[in-house]
């Protein structure tokens, strides 16, 4: 994917309104940026308003990336581009702009906490699912081992030997 991403970065290198870049989230100086944008695995692709990046989940080949960029990397509804917003988003922006910094910080913290709670709930579910999967896999493996130990392989060998003998006997006739 890296060569295709580099080509995409080159294609948008001179754009005044579109940025295609990469960040090394393993570097100490980039960790705060990566953490604040929810980067948990690599590579992670994000797009949109720099203050509200969204996850990209499309194809990762150059053609898919280019098509997505052409269709989506343009100015979007934001406080800097209110004219691009629908009436509901404009009202939200006005409401948030009217809030004090302290109230806005509190509201952001509450939403971040809700988001963290959803993530924690999901991780707990996945851990339970993983435990169930592992238990079911062990049960299946144990059952298959018991079946093999009960003579299944030997039965198949006997069946093959009988078949071979019957075929040899019919060839003699």
MDTraj code that builds the backbone (N, CA, C; nanometers):
import mdtraj as md
import numpy as np

residues = "UNK UNK UNK UNK UNK UNK UNK UNK UNK UNK UNK UNK UNK UNK UNK UNK UNK UNK UNK UNK UNK UNK UNK UNK UNK UNK UNK UNK UNK UNK UNK UNK UNK UNK UNK UNK UNK UNK UNK UNK UNK UNK UNK UNK UNK UNK UNK UNK UNK UNK UNK UNK UNK UNK UNK UNK UNK UNK UNK UNK UNK UNK UNK UNK UNK UNK UNK UNK UNK UNK UNK UNK UNK UNK UNK UNK UNK UNK UNK UNK UNK UNK UNK UNK UNK UNK UNK UNK UNK UNK UNK UNK UNK UNK UNK UNK UNK UNK UNK UNK UNK UNK UNK UNK UNK UNK UNK UNK UNK UNK UNK UNK UNK UNK UNK UNK UNK UNK UNK UNK UNK UNK UNK UNK UNK UNK UNK UNK UNK UNK UNK UNK UNK UNK UNK UNK UNK UNK UNK UNK UNK UNK UNK UNK UNK UNK UNK UNK UNK UNK UNK UNK UNK UNK UNK UNK UNK UNK UNK UNK UNK UNK UNK UNK UNK UNK UNK UNK UNK UNK UNK UNK UNK".split()
xyz = np.array([
    [0.0812, -0.1190, 0.0000],
    [0.0000, 0.0000, 0.0000],
    [0.0861, 0.1261, 0.0000],
    [0.2012, 0.1208, 0.0618],
    [0.2863, 0.2395, 0.0742],
    [0.3204, 0.3021, -0.0607],
    [0.3591, 0.2235, -0.1635],
    [0.3896, 0.2869, -0.2923],
    [0.2683, 0.3613, -0.3514],
    [0.1488, 0.3024, -0.3377],
    [0.0285, 0.3692, -0.3892],
    [-0.0007, 0.4954, -0.3093],
    [0.0192, 0.4897, -0.1774],
    [-0.0046, 0.6080, -0.0936],
    [0.0932, 0.7196, -0.1318],
    [0.2176, 0.6832, -0.1562],
    [0.3171, 0.7833, -0.1962],
    [0.2781, 0.8491, -0.3282],
    [0.2262, 0.7713, -0.4221],
    [0.1803, 0.8277, -0.5496],
    [0.0641, 0.9232, -0.5272],
    [-0.0280, 0.8878, -0.4368],
    [-0.1411, 0.9746, -0.4062],
    [-0.0918, 1.1046, -0.3421],
    [0.0041, 1.0938, -0.2510],
    [0.0603, 1.2152, -0.1889],
    [0.1226, 1.3048, -0.2963],
    [0.1942, 1.2439, -0.3899],
    [0.2555, 1.3220, -0.4982],
    [0.1499, 1.3913, -0.5830],
    [0.0393, 1.3212, -0.6091],
    [-0.0668, 1.3781, -0.6930],
    [-0.1304, 1.5013, -0.6294],
    [-0.1335, 1.5074, -0.4968],
    [-0.1972, 1.6188, -0.4262],
    [-0.0959, 1.7136, -0.3618],
    [0.0308, 1.6957, -0.3928],
    [0.1366, 1.7742, -0.3282],
    [0.1201, 1.9248, -0.3475],
    [0.0698, 1.9677, -0.4608],
    [0.0582, 2.1110, -0.4887],
    [-0.0808, 2.1675, -0.4630],
    [-0.1705, 2.0904, -0.4052],
    [-0.3072, 2.1359, -0.3818],
    [-0.3120, 2.2368, -0.2671],
    [-0.3872, 2.3434, -0.2883],
    [-0.4036, 2.4459, -0.1848],
    [-0.5130, 2.4074, -0.0857],
    [-0.6022, 2.3158, -0.1240],
    [-0.7164, 2.2830, -0.0380],
    [-0.7228, 2.1369, 0.0033],
    [-0.6358, 2.0533, -0.0506],
    [-0.6400, 1.9106, -0.0203],
    [-0.5031, 1.8650, 0.0286],
    [-0.5030, 1.7865, 0.1344],
    [-0.3785, 1.7360, 0.1903],
    [-0.3851, 1.5844, 0.1978],
    [-0.2867, 1.5195, 0.1404],
    [-0.2680, 1.3762, 0.1558],
    [-0.1292, 1.3618, 0.2167],
    [-0.1230, 1.3037, 0.3357],
    [0.0039, 1.2953, 0.4087],
    [0.0092, 1.1658, 0.4871],
    [0.1259, 1.1368, 0.5421],
    [0.1352, 1.0239, 0.6331],
    [0.2051, 1.0689, 0.7608],
    [0.1749, 0.9976, 0.8669],
    [0.2302, 1.0263, 0.9984],
    [0.2820, 0.8941, 1.0545],
    [0.4037, 0.8959, 1.1052],
    [0.4611, 0.7772, 1.1682],
    [0.4181, 0.7764, 1.3145],
    [0.3140, 0.7012, 1.3442],
    [0.2577, 0.6989, 1.4792],
    [0.3453, 0.6247, 1.5790],
    [0.4526, 0.5614, 1.5325],
    [0.5447, 0.4970, 1.6253],
    [0.6475, 0.5966, 1.6782],
    [0.6577, 0.7137, 1.6153],
    [0.7518, 0.8163, 1.6599],
    [0.6942, 0.8899, 1.7807],
    [0.7777, 0.9155, 1.8780],
    [0.7322, 0.9794, 2.0023],
    [0.6623, 1.1120, 1.9788],
    [0.7136, 1.1940, 1.8869],
    [0.6537, 1.3250, 1.8662],
    [0.5177, 1.3186, 1.7967],
    [0.4848, 1.2057, 1.7345],
    [0.3564, 1.1915, 1.6658],
    [0.2507, 1.1219, 1.7510],
    [0.2903, 1.0580, 1.8603],
    [0.1947, 0.9817, 1.9417],
    [0.0751, 1.0649, 1.9886],
    [0.0947, 1.1886, 2.0374],
    [-0.0229, 1.2664, 2.0800],
    [-0.1224, 1.2886, 1.9656],
    [-0.0718, 1.3189, 1.8474],
    [-0.1594, 1.3387, 1.7313],
    [-0.2338, 1.2099, 1.6987],
    [-0.1640, 1.1000, 1.6982],
    [-0.2249, 0.9709, 1.6657],
    [-0.3273, 0.9303, 1.7725],
    [-0.2912, 0.9488, 1.8993],
    [-0.3827, 0.9145, 2.0085],
    [-0.5093, 0.9993, 2.0030],
    [-0.4935, 1.1285, 1.9761],
    [-0.6108, 1.2173, 1.9743],
    [-0.7028, 1.1894, 1.8562],
    [-0.6520, 1.1182, 1.7558],
    [-0.7339, 1.0847, 1.6399],
    [-0.7748, 0.9389, 1.6359],
    [-0.7535, 0.8684, 1.7471],
    [-0.8028, 0.7320, 1.7579],
    [-0.7284, 0.6295, 1.6750],
    [-0.6022, 0.6549, 1.6436],
    [-0.5239, 0.5581, 1.5668],
    [-0.4784, 0.4484, 1.6621],
    [-0.5207, 0.3246, 1.6320],
    [-0.4886, 0.2123, 1.7191],
    [-0.4084, 0.1046, 1.6471],
    [-0.4142, 0.1022, 1.5164],
    [-0.3419, 0.0026, 1.4381],
    [-0.2836, 0.0676, 1.3145],
    [-0.1960, -0.0054, 1.2481],
    [-0.1280, 0.0522, 1.1331],
    [-0.1406, -0.0388, 1.0119],
    [-0.1621, 0.0082, 0.8932],
    [-0.1888, 0.1489, 0.8660],
    [-0.3345, 0.1844, 0.8956],
    [-0.3558, 0.3044, 0.9443],
    [-0.4894, 0.3588, 0.9658],
    [-0.5039, 0.4779, 0.8729],
    [-0.6111, 0.4801, 0.7980],
    [-0.6350, 0.5918, 0.7074],
    [-0.7494, 0.6762, 0.7611],
    [-0.7267, 0.8074, 0.7655],
    [-0.8265, 0.9030, 0.8132],
    [-0.8446, 1.0088, 0.7059],
    [-0.9605, 1.0724, 0.7069],
    [-0.9874, 1.1766, 0.6094],
    [-1.0867, 1.2765, 0.6688],
    [-1.0944, 1.3933, 0.6087],
    [-1.1948, 1.4922, 0.6474],
    [-1.1341, 1.6139, 0.7130],
    [-1.2177, 1.6846, 0.7859],
    [-1.1762, 1.8049, 0.8565],
    [-1.0675, 1.7666, 0.9570],
    [-0.9559, 1.8370, 0.9587],
    [-0.8472, 1.8023, 1.0507],
    [-0.8890, 1.7978, 1.1976],
    [-0.9939, 1.8697, 1.2326],
    [-1.0417, 1.8695, 1.3705],
    [-1.1401, 1.7563, 1.3973],
    [-1.1825, 1.6884, 1.2926],
    [-1.2838, 1.5833, 1.3059],
    [-1.2585, 1.4751, 1.2014],
    [-1.1427, 1.4116, 1.2086],
    [-1.1074, 1.3107, 1.1089],
    [-1.1961, 1.1876, 1.1210],
    [-1.2284, 1.1309, 1.0059],
    [-1.3134, 1.0130, 0.9967],
    [-1.2304, 0.8938, 0.9492],
    [-1.2754, 0.7736, 0.9849],
    [-1.2075, 0.6528, 0.9392],
    [-1.2358, 0.6291, 0.7919],
    [-1.1338, 0.5895, 0.7181],
    [-1.1483, 0.5493, 0.5784],
    [-1.1530, 0.3976, 0.5750],
    [-1.2501, 0.3424, 0.5038],
    [-1.2620, 0.1970, 0.5002],
    [-1.2724, 0.1421, 0.3578],
    [-1.2327, 0.2204, 0.2599],
    [-1.2415, 0.1757, 0.1217],
    [-1.1207, 0.0941, 0.0793],
    [-1.1105, 0.0747, -0.0506],
    [-1.0005, -0.0020, -0.1075],
    [-0.8673, 0.0664, -0.0825],
    [-0.7606, -0.0114, -0.0868],
    [-0.6287, 0.0436, -0.0538],
    [-0.5331, 0.0404, -0.1726],
    [-0.5867, 0.0187, -0.2906],
    [-0.5041, 0.0264, -0.4103],
    [-0.5133, 0.1687, -0.4654],
    [-0.4217, 0.2058, -0.5533],
    [-0.4149, 0.3430, -0.6025],
    [-0.5447, 0.3878, -0.6676],
    [-0.6063, 0.3031, -0.7486],
    [-0.7297, 0.3423, -0.8173],
    [-0.8403, 0.3751, -0.7165],
    [-0.8565, 0.2924, -0.6137],
    [-0.9593, 0.3169, -0.5118],
    [-0.9292, 0.4430, -0.4319],
    [-0.8037, 0.4589, -0.3917],
    [-0.7645, 0.5769, -0.3152],
    [-0.7843, 0.7044, -0.3969],
    [-0.7462, 0.6999, -0.5242],
    [-0.7601, 0.8166, -0.6121],
    [-0.9068, 0.8523, -0.6320],
    [-0.9903, 0.7519, -0.6548],
    [-1.1337, 0.7761, -0.6742],
    [-1.1938, 0.8394, -0.5485],
    [-1.1599, 0.7847, -0.4321],
    [-1.2112, 0.8397, -0.3072],
    [-1.1646, 0.9838, -0.2889],
    [-1.0365, 1.0071, -0.3131],
    [-0.9815, 1.1426, -0.2974],
    [-1.0508, 1.2409, -0.3908],
    [-1.0691, 1.2013, -0.5160],
    [-1.1345, 1.2900, -0.6130],
    [-1.2770, 1.3251, -0.5709],
    [-1.3466, 1.2278, -0.5124],
    [-1.4864, 1.2483, -0.4751],
    [-1.5043, 1.3137, -0.3380],
    [-1.4069, 1.2994, -0.2490],
    [-1.4292, 1.3400, -0.1102],
    [-1.3343, 1.4446, -0.0536],
    [-1.2158, 1.4586, -0.1090],
    [-1.1215, 1.5549, -0.0525],
    [-1.1490, 1.6932, -0.1085],
    [-1.2405, 1.7577, -0.0433],
    [-1.2803, 1.8932, -0.0805],
    [-1.3294, 1.9606, 0.0464],
    [-1.3428, 2.0908, 0.0449],
    [-1.3929, 2.1574, 0.1648],
    [-1.5267, 2.0970, 0.2085],
    [-1.5416, 2.0826, 0.3405],
    [-1.6632, 2.0242, 0.3972],
    [-1.7220, 2.1182, 0.5011],
    [-1.8413, 2.0879, 0.5415],
    [-1.9095, 2.1651, 0.6444],
    [-1.8210, 2.1714, 0.7687],
    [-1.7933, 2.2915, 0.8140],
    [-1.7140, 2.3134, 0.9348],
    [-1.7292, 2.4596, 0.9736],
    [-1.6813, 2.4985, 1.0914],
    [-1.6892, 2.6407, 1.1273],
    [-1.6200, 2.7310, 1.0252],
    [-1.5194, 2.6775, 0.9557],
    [-1.4498, 2.7573, 0.8544],
    [-1.5255, 2.7614, 0.7219],
    [-1.6200, 2.6706, 0.7027],
    [-1.6956, 2.6616, 0.5767],
    [-1.8446, 2.6457, 0.6054],
    [-1.9011, 2.7351, 0.6844],
    [-2.0413, 2.7241, 0.7258],
    [-2.1353, 2.7230, 0.6057],
    [-2.0964, 2.7905, 0.4999],
    [-2.1819, 2.7955, 0.3800],
    [-2.2042, 2.6585, 0.3180],
    [-2.1206, 2.5611, 0.3514],
    [-2.1357, 2.4254, 0.2982],
    [-2.2253, 2.3378, 0.3865],
    [-2.2738, 2.3920, 0.4967],
    [-2.3512, 2.3147, 0.5929],
    [-2.4999, 2.3228, 0.5646],
    [-2.5713, 2.2157, 0.6024],
    [-2.7174, 2.2214, 0.5975],
    [-2.7654, 2.2974, 0.7216],
    [-2.8946, 2.3253, 0.7275],
    [-2.9488, 2.4070, 0.8359],
    [-2.9241, 2.3449, 0.9736],
    [-2.9352, 2.2129, 0.9859],
    [-2.9126, 2.1471, 1.1147],
    [-2.7681, 2.1646, 1.1622],
    [-2.6733, 2.1461, 1.0709],
    [-2.5321, 2.1611, 1.1078],
    [-2.5003, 2.3075, 1.1393],
    [-2.5600, 2.4001, 1.0640],
    [-2.5394, 2.5430, 1.0933],
    [-2.5887, 2.5743, 1.2346],
    [-2.7033, 2.5204, 1.2709],
    [-2.7580, 2.5436, 1.4046],
    [-2.6663, 2.4840, 1.5113],
    [-2.6133, 2.3652, 1.4855],
    [-2.5198, 2.3038, 1.5802],
    [-2.3948, 2.3903, 1.5966],
    [-2.3405, 2.4386, 1.4855],
    [-2.2209, 2.5229, 1.4914],
    [-2.2496, 2.6494, 1.5716],
    [-2.3644, 2.7124, 1.5451],
    [-2.4014, 2.8338, 1.6196],
    [-2.4150, 2.8046, 1.7686],
    [-2.4771, 2.6924, 1.8025],
    [-2.4941, 2.6540, 1.9428],
    [-2.3577, 2.6336, 2.0092],
    [-2.2686, 2.5625, 1.9424],
    [-2.1379, 2.5357, 1.9996],
    [-2.0530, 2.6629, 2.0073],
    [-2.0641, 2.7500, 1.9096],
    [-1.9894, 2.8765, 1.9108],
    [-2.0346, 2.9655, 2.0264],
    [-2.1623, 2.9561, 2.0636],
    [-2.2162, 3.0385, 2.1715],
    [-2.1749, 2.9874, 2.3096],
    [-2.1256, 2.8643, 2.3171],
    [-2.0853, 2.8059, 2.4452],
    [-1.9528, 2.8664, 2.4917],
    [-1.9365, 2.8764, 2.6232],
    [-1.8074, 2.9204, 2.6770],
    [-1.7051, 2.8093, 2.6513],
    [-1.5781, 2.8455, 2.6571],
    [-1.4728, 2.7452, 2.6377],
    [-1.4845, 2.6341, 2.7413],
    [-1.5158, 2.6715, 2.8652],
    [-1.5279, 2.5719, 2.9718],
    [-1.6444, 2.4770, 2.9442],
    [-1.7576, 2.5324, 2.9026],
    [-1.8731, 2.4471, 2.8716],
    [-1.8450, 2.3578, 2.7510],
    [-1.7764, 2.4128, 2.6535],
    [-1.7419, 2.3338, 2.5350],
    [-1.6448, 2.2219, 2.5732],
    [-1.5460, 2.2529, 2.6588],
    [-1.4531, 2.1504, 2.7061],
    [-1.5274, 2.0402, 2.7808],
    [-1.6242, 2.0796, 2.8640],
    [-1.7025, 1.9812, 2.9394],
    [-1.7832, 1.8933, 2.8446],
    [-1.8477, 1.9551, 2.7469],
    [-1.9282, 1.8791, 2.6509],
    [-1.8399, 1.7825, 2.5709],
    [-1.7226, 1.8297, 2.5317],
    [-1.6300, 1.7436, 2.4576],
    [-1.5860, 1.6274, 2.5455],
    [-1.5530, 1.6552, 2.6702],
    [-1.5108, 1.5494, 2.7630],
    [-1.6200, 1.4454, 2.7828],
    [-1.7444, 1.4927, 2.7941],
    [-1.8564, 1.3993, 2.8108],
    [-1.8714, 1.3095, 2.6887],
    [-1.8611, 1.3664, 2.5697],
    [-1.8745, 1.2870, 2.4466],
    [-1.7556, 1.1926, 2.4302],
    [-1.6345, 1.2405, 2.4670],
    [-1.5174, 1.1525, 2.4629],
    [-1.5366, 1.0355, 2.5587],
    [-1.5926, 1.0628, 2.6765],
    [-1.6172, 0.9562, 2.7740],
    [-1.7196, 0.8569, 2.7208],
    [-1.8243, 0.9067, 2.6547],
    [-1.9237, 0.8171, 2.5932],
    [-1.8565, 0.7300, 2.4878],
    [-1.7706, 0.7923, 2.4077],
    [-1.7000, 0.7198, 2.3028],
    [-1.6081, 0.6138, 2.3630],
    [-1.5360, 0.6521, 2.4692],
    [-1.4487, 0.5567, 2.5371],
    [-1.5302, 0.4415, 2.5966],
    [-1.6482, 0.4735, 2.6510],
    [-1.7356, 0.3706, 2.7067],
    [-1.7812, 0.2725, 2.5998],
    [-1.8173, 0.3261, 2.4833],
    [-1.8588, 0.2385, 2.3726],
    [-1.7427, 0.1489, 2.3302],
    [-1.6232, 0.2047, 2.3254],
    [-1.5045, 0.1272, 2.2883],
    [-1.4768, 0.0189, 2.3927],
    [-1.4871, 0.0540, 2.5209],
    [-1.4644, -0.0437, 2.6286],
    [-1.5675, -0.1553, 2.6238],
    [-1.6928, -0.1180, 2.6008],
    [-1.7995, -0.2183, 2.5916],
    [-1.7731, -0.3132, 2.4757],
    [-1.7298, -0.2582, 2.3632],
    [-1.6992, -0.3405, 2.2469],
    [-1.5828, -0.4349, 2.2761],
    [-1.4768, -0.3827, 2.3398],
    [-1.3613, -0.4666, 2.3711],
    [-1.3998, -0.5796, 2.4662],
    [-1.4842, -0.5494, 2.5643],
    [-1.5292, -0.6530, 2.6579],
    [-1.6084, -0.7599, 2.5827],
    [-1.6934, -0.7171, 2.4909],
    [-1.7710, -0.8116, 2.4106],
    [-1.6777, -0.8997, 2.3277],
    [-1.5780, -0.8375, 2.2651],
    [-1.4842, -0.9136, 2.1814],
    [-1.4064, -1.0133, 2.2665],
    [-1.3671, -0.9725, 2.3880],
    [-1.2964, -1.0653, 2.4765],
    [-1.3852, -1.1845, 2.5126],
    [-1.5127, -1.1586, 2.5409],
    [-1.6065, -1.2668, 2.5709],
    [-1.6232, -1.3566, 2.4490],
    [-1.6376, -1.2943, 2.3342],
    [-1.6512, -1.3692, 2.2094],
    [-1.5257, -1.4539, 2.1844],
    [-1.4084, -1.3955, 2.2080],
    [-1.2828, -1.4687, 2.1891],
    [-1.2760, -1.5877, 2.2833],
    [-1.3159, -1.5685, 2.4089],
    [-1.3154, -1.6785, 2.5059],
    [-1.4109, -1.7892, 2.4627],
    [-1.5284, -1.7503, 2.4158],
    [-1.6262, -1.8491, 2.3674],
    [-1.5709, -1.9240, 2.2471],
    [-1.5076, -1.8507, 2.1565],
    [-1.4490, -1.9121, 2.0382],
    [-1.3418, -2.0131, 2.0785],
    [-1.2539, -1.9722, 2.1702],
    [-1.1464, -2.0614, 2.2132],
    [-1.2022, -2.1866, 2.2813],
    [-1.3058, -2.1705, 2.3623],
    [-1.3670, -2.2860, 2.4287],
    [-1.4310, -2.3790, 2.3257],
    [-1.5014, -2.3213, 2.2279],
    [-1.5644, -2.4028, 2.1240],
    [-1.4586, -2.4736, 2.0389],
    [-1.3493, -2.4050, 2.0095],
    [-1.2415, -2.4653, 1.9303],
    [-1.1788, -2.5816, 2.0073],
    [-1.1558, -2.5651, 2.1367],
    [-1.0995, -2.6729, 2.2183],
    [-1.1950, -2.7918, 2.2226],
    [-1.3251, -2.7638, 2.2387],
    [-1.4246, -2.8712, 2.2422],
    [-1.4237, -2.9484, 2.1104],
    [-1.4186, -2.8766, 1.9997],
    [-1.4154, -2.9409, 1.8679],
    [-1.2882, -3.0221, 1.8518],
    [-1.1727, -2.9629, 1.8870],
    [-1.0454, -3.0340, 1.8736],
    [-1.0432, -3.1599, 1.9597],
    [-1.0943, -3.1483, 2.0830],
    [-1.0994, -3.2654, 2.1715],
    [-1.1909, -3.3731, 2.1138],
    [-1.3059, -3.3324, 2.0605],
    [-1.3995, -3.4288, 2.0015],
    [-1.3364, -3.4973, 1.8806],
    [-1.2689, -3.4196, 1.7953],
    [-1.2055, -3.4782, 1.6779],
    [-1.0923, -3.5724, 1.7172],
    [-1.0159, -3.5350, 1.8197],
    [-0.9082, -3.6226, 1.8667],
    [-0.9659, -3.7532, 1.9204],
    [-1.0778, -3.7446, 1.9938],
    [-1.1419, -3.8658, 2.0484],
    [-1.1950, -3.9532, 1.9357],
    [-1.2511, -3.8928, 1.8346],
    [-1.3037, -3.9687, 1.7199],
    [-1.1906, -4.0414, 1.6485],
    [-1.0794, -3.9709, 1.6266],
    [-0.9645, -4.0351, 1.5615],
    [-0.9095, -4.1471, 1.6485],
    [-0.9018, -4.1218, 1.7793],
    [-0.8488, -4.2226, 1.8719],
    [-0.9397, -4.3445, 1.8800],
    [-1.0671, -4.3275, 1.8484],
    [-1.1609, -4.4399, 1.8568],
    [-1.1514, -4.5327, 1.7360],
    [-1.0624, -4.5009, 1.6412],
    [-1.0402, -4.5937, 1.5310],
    [-1.0831, -4.5439, 1.3948],
    [-1.1194, -4.4191, 1.3788],
    [-1.1652, -4.3684, 1.2498],
    [-1.0592, -4.3888, 1.1416],
    [-0.9353, -4.3539, 1.1713],
    [-0.8286, -4.3698, 1.0719],
    [-0.8103, -4.5148, 1.0314],
    [-0.8142, -4.6038, 1.1304],
    [-0.8001, -4.7463, 1.1028],
    [-0.9181, -4.7972, 1.0209],
    [-1.0384, -4.7504, 1.0525],
    [-1.1572, -4.7892, 0.9737],
    [-1.1401, -4.7494, 0.8276],
    [-1.0911, -4.6294, 0.8047],
    [-1.0710, -4.5823, 0.6670],
    [-0.9636, -4.6659, 0.5968],
    [-0.8589, -4.7032, 0.6706],
    [-0.7544, -4.7877, 0.6117],
    [-0.8094, -4.9247, 0.5735],
    [-0.8911, -4.9834, 0.6627],
    [-0.9526, -5.1134, 0.6349],
    [-1.0438, -5.1016, 0.5136],
    [-1.1230, -4.9968, 0.5069],
    [-1.2147, -4.9759, 0.3941],
    [-1.1355, -4.9678, 0.2643],
    [-1.0246, -4.8927, 0.2654],
    [-0.9421, -4.8798, 0.1449],
    [-0.8800, -5.0143, 0.1071],
    [-0.8330, -5.0892, 0.2064],
    [-0.7727, -5.2200, 0.1795],
    [-0.8759, -5.3159, 0.1217],
    [-0.9990, -5.3145, 0.1781],
    [-1.1045, -5.4018, 0.1269],
    [-1.1402, -5.3632, -0.0157],
    [-1.1453, -5.2360, -0.0420],
    [-1.1771, -5.1878, -0.1769],
    [-1.0696, -5.2336, -0.2755],
    [-0.9431, -5.2200, -0.2342],
    [-0.8325, -5.2585, -0.3193],
    [-0.8350, -5.4099, -0.3465],
    [-0.8653, -5.4862, -0.2406],
    [-0.8714, -5.6307, -0.2558],
    [-0.9866, -5.6698, -0.3457],
    [-1.0981, -5.6042, -0.3304],
    [-1.2148, -5.6374, -0.4145],
    [-1.1862, -5.6045, -0.5602],
    [-1.1172, -5.4942, -0.5831],
    [-1.0837, -5.4551, -0.7200],
    [-0.9831, -5.5532, -0.7802],
    [-0.8871, -5.5960, -0.7005],
    [-0.7868, -5.6940, -0.7478],
    [-0.8569, -5.8255, -0.7809],
    [-0.9564, -5.8644, -0.6979],
    [-1.0286, -5.9885, -0.7225],
    [-1.1126, -5.9796, -0.8484],
    [-1.1708, -5.8634, -0.8771],
    [-1.2529, -5.8503, -0.9968],
    [-1.1660, -5.8399, -1.1215],
    [-1.0417, -5.7949, -1.1076],
    [-0.9505, -5.7878, -1.2230],
    [-0.9057, -5.9260, -1.2655],
    [-0.9052, -6.0226, -1.1733],
    [-0.8623, -6.1592, -1.2045],
    [-0.9677, -6.2340, -1.2825],
    [-1.0908, -6.1922, -1.2751],
    [-1.1976, -6.2638, -1.3437],
    [-1.1916, -6.2376, -1.4869],
])
top = md.Topology()
chain = top.add_chain()
for i, resn in enumerate(residues, 1):
    res = top.add_residue(resn, chain, resSeq=i)
    for name in ("N", "CA", "C"):
        top.add_atom(name, md.element.get_by_symbol(name[0]), res)
traj = md.Trajectory(xyz[None], top)
